[in-house]
């Protein structure tokens, strides 16, 4: 019964992922070509450029060629994935048949993932504050907050993975969670890279050298 519940849960979220991918692909086909090119070039600054383009192309008409908007959208995508992953983990805590250590690891993962959601969630309006200031101390203060919080979210995601290391943790639960958390960690890593790119290109020394 426990395995059946787990398999149904996996099937449900797999269908959701497929539906989201189909909608994103359809949206990207009607996007501004210049904006798509801008996203592809910007994504080269990330560790996972292919995933970056896949996640953000659907928002090309929103991003246009704005580095701030691109970073904001990347954070929003990360937040959406973090929320769906947290819901998945929450449902996993109610699956029957988990080993005691697995159940505790899932509960701990839910706690860390909830914190990850909070960290990313407050980063988005904080990034929006950078638009109210020219590059300077106030600008860098807000960007620094975003960088700190998104880095903390990545730490939370890795902490969840660490909870499933060691012997006795090699079953279906570990495999399913590892796949989802790794994907989320890569999406969050890309978002942080785009925030860093935005910050580097707008910090005082950079803008002073801009013709």
Secondary structure by P-SEA (a helix, b strand, c coil): caaaaaaaaaaaaaaaaaaaaaaaaaaaaaccaaaaaaaaaaacccccaaaaaaacccccccccccaaaaaaaaaaaaaaaaaaaaaaaaaaaacccccaaaaaaaaaaaaaaaaaaaaaaaaaaaaaacccccccaaaaaaaaaaaaaaaaaaaaaaaaaaaacccccccaaaaaaaaaaaaaaaaaaaaaaaaaaaaaaccaaaaaacc
